[in-house]
Amino acid sequence: MKLLIKGLKIVLSITILILVAVVLFFGHRDIPLNELKTKYTNTASQFVSIDGMEVHFRDEGNKTDSIPIVLIHGTGASLQTFDAWTDILKKSNRIIRMDIPGYGLTGPFLDGNYSMTQYTSFLKDFLIALDIKQCVLAGNSLGGQIAWNFTLEEPDMVEKLILIDAAGYPMNSKSVPIAFKMAKTPVLKNLFTYLTPRFLVRASVENVYFDTSKVTDSLVERYFELTLREGNRQAFVDRLEITTDSSNYKNINKIQQPTLILWGADDLLIPVDNAYKFQEDLPNDTLVILDDMGHVPMEENPQESLKPVLEFLN
């Protein structure tokens, strides 16, 4: 009996030591917002108050453009994912992009509600706050799902639609980023809000790229540090717990706006099969499949992925 008790004490001690080591190596405090603002804002950055949130956005390019292009990023990303596209598009167009609630510098919805209705309502409030009556709406992944849902709700506010590896249809992922898996797993999802290893962020970004050599240290640092904005880790978990409307995609065929469907041929998260679902349902569409690109083509290969966008806009 004494040997058993002694053995249990040793096991308990080792377990505690392992837990302490994990916390020391992988536990990260939230990064103060002012510190993140210093690093991740520039002269184009602005903030607008929407539903109690200070929303980070950038409004660049041709201010006489009456129908701006509005770019919406996906889960875990930020407005910086469209940096390269914006550098080119702003030479002739007005380009607006924002950190949607739950991500980037904007931070979480105050009520913790990450439903699609909440996101489309936010987008409408944002556009009204900027006095935008009509726009070309483009979105990647979650941003694409927000874009097509908003187009259904507010068709008069959208002239054209660009869907980049957009979410919305039922899908069979070939591979899911480890951060997504962790945020959906009981117990682990609670640890995620405290323990966020940098290698986990790198592995998750590499998962959505075709050419992982393009996943640089600076890119990983941006994703990692913006994840540590106060409230963003809990928002990541809360967003992935939302039960999505499994039938709203059946209304996609009601969208009449000219639509560009842009898809990475090697997207493992939302496979290219879903691109053909959009093509089948949308009555006025153009489909472009991008070879050797993954889930975020505008970030992985901005020059090549932008070519069909320029043709579509013209």
C-alpha positions as CSV (number, residue, x, y, z in Angstrom):
1,M,0.0,0.0,0.0
2,K,2.8,2.4,0.9
3,L,4.5,1.6,-2.4
4,L,1.2,2.4,-4.2
5,I,0.8,5.7,-2.4
6,K,4.4,6.6,-3.1
7,G,4.0,5.7,-6.8
8,L,0.8,7.8,-7.1
9,K,2.7,10.8,-5.5
10,I,5.5,10.4,-8.0
11,V,3.0,10.3,-10.9
12,L,1.1,13.3,-9.5
13,S,4.4,15.3,-9.1
14,I,5.5,14.5,-12.6
15,T,2.1,15.5,-14.0
16,I,2.2,18.8,-12.1
17,L,5.7,19.5,-13.4
18,I,4.6,18.7,-17.0
19,L,1.6,21.1,-16.6
20,V,3.8,23.8,-15.2
21,A,6.3,23.4,-18.1
22,V,3.5,23.5,-20.6
23,V,2.1,26.8,-19.1
24,L,5.6,28.3,-19.0
25,F,6.5,27.4,-22.6
26,F,3.1,27.8,-24.3
27,G,1.0,30.0,-22.0
28,H,0.7,33.5,-23.5
29,R,-1.0,36.6,-22.0
30,D,-3.1,38.9,-24.1
31,I,-1.1,41.6,-25.8
32,P,-2.4,45.1,-24.8
33,L,-4.4,46.7,-27.6
34,N,-2.3,49.8,-27.7
35,E,0.8,47.7,-28.2
36,L,-0.9,45.9,-31.1
37,K,-2.1,49.2,-32.6
38,T,1.5,50.5,-32.7
39,K,2.5,47.5,-34.8
40,Y,-0.5,46.7,-36.9
41,T,-1.9,50.1,-37.8
42,N,-0.6,52.6,-40.4
43,T,-1.5,56.0,-41.7
44,A,-4.5,54.5,-43.5
45,S,-5.9,52.9,-40.4
46,Q,-9.1,54.3,-38.8
47,F,-11.5,53.3,-36.2
48,V,-15.3,53.6,-36.2
49,S,-17.7,52.9,-33.4
50,I,-20.2,50.1,-34.3
51,D,-22.4,48.5,-31.6
52,G,-20.0,49.5,-28.9
53,M,-17.0,48.1,-30.8
54,E,-14.1,50.2,-32.1
55,V,-13.8,48.7,-35.6
56,H,-10.4,48.9,-37.3
57,F,-10.7,49.6,-41.0
58,R,-8.8,51.1,-43.9
59,D,-10.3,53.3,-46.6
60,E,-7.8,53.7,-49.4
61,G,-7.5,54.7,-53.1
62,N,-9.7,56.7,-55.3
63,K,-12.1,58.7,-53.1
64,T,-14.2,59.7,-56.1
65,D,-15.0,56.1,-56.8
66,S,-18.8,56.0,-55.9
67,I,-18.9,52.2,-55.8
68,P,-16.0,51.0,-53.6
69,I,-14.6,47.5,-53.3
70,V,-15.2,46.1,-49.8
71,L,-12.9,43.2,-48.8
72,I,-13.9,40.8,-46.0
73,H,-11.3,38.4,-44.5
74,G,-12.0,34.9,-43.1
75,T,-11.7,33.1,-39.8
76,G,-8.6,33.8,-37.8
77,A,-7.3,36.4,-40.3
78,S,-7.4,40.2,-40.5
79,L,-7.6,43.0,-43.0
80,Q,-3.9,42.5,-43.7
81,T,-4.6,39.4,-45.7
82,F,-5.6,41.7,-48.5
83,D,-2.5,43.9,-48.4
84,A,-1.1,42.9,-51.7
85,W,-4.4,43.1,-53.6
86,T,-5.1,46.6,-52.1
87,D,-1.7,47.9,-53.2
88,I,-2.7,47.3,-56.8
89,L,-6.5,47.9,-56.7
90,K,-6.2,51.3,-54.8
91,K,-4.4,52.8,-57.8
92,S,-7.8,53.0,-59.6
93,N,-10.5,52.0,-57.1
94,R,-11.6,52.9,-53.6
95,I,-10.8,49.9,-51.4
96,I,-12.3,49.4,-48.0
97,R,-11.5,46.6,-45.6
98,M,-12.0,45.9,-41.9
99,D,-11.1,43.6,-39.1
100,I,-14.5,41.8,-38.6
101,P,-15.6,41.3,-35.0
102,G,-13.7,38.5,-33.3
103,Y,-10.5,39.1,-35.2
104,G,-7.7,41.6,-35.7
105,L,-7.7,44.8,-33.7
106,T,-11.5,45.1,-33.6
107,G,-12.0,42.4,-31.0
108,P,-15.1,40.4,-30.0
109,F,-18.8,41.1,-30.3
110,L,-19.9,42.4,-26.9
111,D,-22.6,39.8,-26.7
112,G,-20.5,36.9,-27.9
113,N,-23.0,36.1,-30.7
114,Y,-21.2,35.1,-33.9
115,S,-24.2,34.0,-35.9
116,M,-24.3,34.9,-39.6
117,T,-27.3,37.2,-39.0
118,Q,-25.1,39.1,-36.5
119,Y,-22.3,39.5,-39.0
120,T,-24.5,40.7,-41.8
121,S,-26.1,43.2,-39.5
122,F,-22.7,44.4,-38.5
123,L,-21.7,44.8,-42.2
124,K,-24.8,46.9,-42.9
125,D,-24.1,49.1,-39.9
126,F,-20.5,49.5,-41.0
127,L,-21.4,50.5,-44.6
128,I,-24.0,52.9,-43.4
129,A,-21.5,54.5,-41.0
130,L,-19.2,55.1,-43.9
131,D,-22.1,56.4,-46.1
132,I,-21.6,53.6,-48.6
133,K,-24.9,53.0,-50.5
134,Q,-23.5,50.4,-53.0
135,C,-20.3,48.4,-53.4
136,V,-18.5,45.5,-55.0
137,L,-18.4,43.0,-52.2
138,A,-15.6,40.4,-51.9
139,G,-15.0,37.9,-49.2
140,N,-12.8,34.9,-48.4
141,S,-14.0,31.8,-46.5
142,L,-16.1,33.2,-43.7
143,G,-15.9,36.6,-45.3
144,G,-17.3,35.0,-48.5
145,Q,-20.2,33.5,-46.5
146,I,-20.9,36.9,-45.0
147,A,-20.8,38.5,-48.5
148,W,-23.3,36.2,-50.2
149,N,-25.7,36.3,-47.2
150,F,-25.5,40.1,-47.1
151,T,-26.2,40.2,-50.8
152,L,-29.4,38.1,-50.3
153,E,-30.5,40.5,-47.5
154,E,-29.5,43.8,-49.0
155,P,-29.3,43.3,-52.8
156,D,-29.6,47.0,-53.6
157,M,-26.3,47.6,-51.7
158,V,-24.2,45.1,-53.8
159,E,-23.4,45.8,-57.5
160,K,-21.1,42.8,-57.9
161,L,-20.0,39.9,-55.8
162,I,-16.6,38.1,-55.5
163,L,-16.4,34.8,-53.6
164,I,-13.0,33.6,-52.7
165,D,-13.0,30.0,-51.4
166,A,-16.3,31.0,-49.7
167,A,-18.0,29.0,-47.0
168,G,-21.7,28.2,-46.9
169,Y,-22.4,24.9,-48.5
170,P,-22.0,21.6,-46.6
171,M,-18.4,20.5,-47.1
172,N,-16.1,17.5,-46.6
173,S,-12.8,19.0,-45.6
174,K,-9.7,17.1,-46.7
175,S,-7.7,18.7,-43.9
176,V,-8.6,21.1,-41.1
177,P,-6.2,23.4,-39.4
178,I,-5.1,22.1,-35.9
179,A,-6.3,25.4,-34.3
180,F,-9.8,24.7,-35.6
181,K,-9.8,21.2,-34.2
182,M,-8.5,22.3,-30.8
183,A,-11.1,25.1,-30.6
184,K,-13.9,22.5,-31.2
185,T,-12.6,19.9,-28.7
186,P,-14.0,19.8,-25.2
187,V,-11.5,20.7,-22.5
188,L,-8.9,21.6,-25.2
189,K,-11.0,24.5,-26.3
190,N,-10.8,26.0,-22.8
191,L,-7.1,25.6,-22.8
192,F,-6.9,27.3,-26.2
193,T,-7.8,30.6,-24.5
194,Y,-4.7,30.4,-22.4
195,L,-2.3,28.1,-24.2
196,T,-1.6,29.2,-27.8
197,P,1.7,27.8,-29.0
198,R,3.3,29.7,-31.9
199,F,3.9,26.3,-33.6
200,L,0.2,25.6,-33.6
201,V,-0.5,28.9,-35.4
202,R,2.2,28.2,-37.9
203,A,0.8,24.7,-38.6
204,S,-2.7,26.1,-39.0
205,V,-1.5,28.7,-41.5
206,E,0.5,26.2,-43.4
207,N,-2.6,24.0,-43.6
208,V,-4.4,26.6,-45.7
209,Y,-1.5,27.2,-48.1
210,F,-0.5,25.0,-51.0
211,D,3.1,26.2,-51.1
212,T,4.1,26.2,-47.4
213,S,7.4,27.8,-48.2
214,K,5.5,31.0,-48.5
215,V,4.5,30.9,-44.9
216,T,7.2,33.3,-43.5
217,D,8.1,34.0,-39.9
218,S,6.6,37.5,-40.2
219,L,3.3,36.1,-41.5
220,V,3.1,33.7,-38.6
221,E,4.0,36.4,-36.2
222,R,1.1,38.6,-37.5
223,Y,-1.5,35.8,-37.2
224,F,-0.1,34.8,-33.8
225,E,0.0,38.3,-32.2
226,L,-3.4,39.3,-33.5
227,T,-4.8,36.1,-32.0
228,L,-3.6,37.4,-28.7
229,R,-5.7,40.5,-28.8
230,E,-7.9,40.5,-25.7
231,G,-11.0,38.5,-26.4
232,N,-10.0,37.1,-29.7
233,R,-9.1,33.6,-28.5
234,Q,-12.5,33.2,-26.8
235,A,-14.1,34.7,-29.9
236,F,-12.4,32.0,-32.0
237,V,-13.9,29.3,-29.8
238,D,-17.3,30.9,-29.7
239,R,-17.5,31.4,-33.5
240,L,-16.7,27.7,-34.1
241,E,-19.4,26.6,-31.6
242,I,-22.1,28.5,-33.6
243,T,-24.6,26.2,-35.2
244,T,-24.8,27.4,-38.7
245,D,-28.0,27.6,-40.8
246,S,-27.7,24.4,-42.8
247,S,-30.3,25.4,-45.4
248,N,-29.7,29.0,-46.3
249,Y,-27.4,28.0,-49.1
250,K,-30.5,26.9,-50.9
251,N,-31.3,30.6,-51.5
252,I,-28.0,31.3,-53.3
253,N,-29.8,30.8,-56.6
254,K,-31.7,34.0,-55.9
255,I,-28.6,36.1,-56.2
256,Q,-28.7,38.1,-59.4
257,Q,-25.5,40.2,-59.2
258,P,-22.7,39.3,-61.5
259,T,-20.5,37.0,-59.4
260,L,-16.9,35.9,-59.7
261,I,-16.2,32.6,-58.0
262,L,-12.5,32.4,-57.3
263,W,-11.0,29.1,-55.9
264,G,-7.7,27.6,-55.0
265,A,-7.5,24.2,-56.7
266,D,-5.6,22.8,-53.7
267,D,-7.9,24.1,-51.0
268,L,-8.1,21.4,-48.4
269,L,-10.4,23.2,-46.0
270,I,-13.2,24.0,-48.4
271,P,-12.4,21.7,-51.4
272,V,-12.9,22.9,-55.0
273,D,-16.1,20.8,-55.2
274,N,-17.8,23.6,-53.4
275,A,-16.8,26.0,-56.2
276,Y,-18.9,24.0,-58.6
277,K,-21.8,24.1,-56.3
278,F,-21.7,27.9,-56.4
279,Q,-21.4,27.8,-60.2
280,E,-24.4,25.5,-60.5
281,D,-26.6,27.7,-58.4
282,L,-25.6,31.2,-59.3
283,P,-27.4,32.4,-62.5
284,N,-24.8,35.1,-63.4
285,D,-21.4,33.8,-62.5
286,T,-17.8,33.4,-63.7
287,L,-15.7,30.6,-62.2
288,V,-11.9,30.7,-62.1
289,I,-10.0,27.8,-60.5
290,L,-6.4,28.8,-59.5
291,D,-3.8,26.1,-59.8
292,D,-1.3,25.5,-57.1
293,M,-3.1,27.6,-54.6
294,G,-4.9,26.8,-51.3
295,H,-7.6,28.4,-49.2
296,V,-6.3,32.0,-49.2
297,P,-5.1,32.7,-52.8
298,M,-5.2,36.5,-52.4
299,E,-2.5,36.0,-49.7
300,E,-0.6,33.1,-51.1
301,N,-0.2,34.3,-54.7
302,P,-1.7,37.8,-54.9
303,Q,-0.4,38.6,-58.4
304,E,-1.9,35.6,-60.1
305,S,-5.1,35.5,-58.1
306,L,-5.8,39.2,-58.8
307,K,-5.7,38.8,-62.6
308,P,-9.3,37.3,-62.9
309,V,-10.5,39.9,-60.4
310,L,-9.3,42.8,-62.6
311,E,-10.9,41.2,-65.7
312,F,-14.1,40.8,-63.8
313,L,-14.2,44.3,-62.6
314,N,-13.5,45.7,-66.1
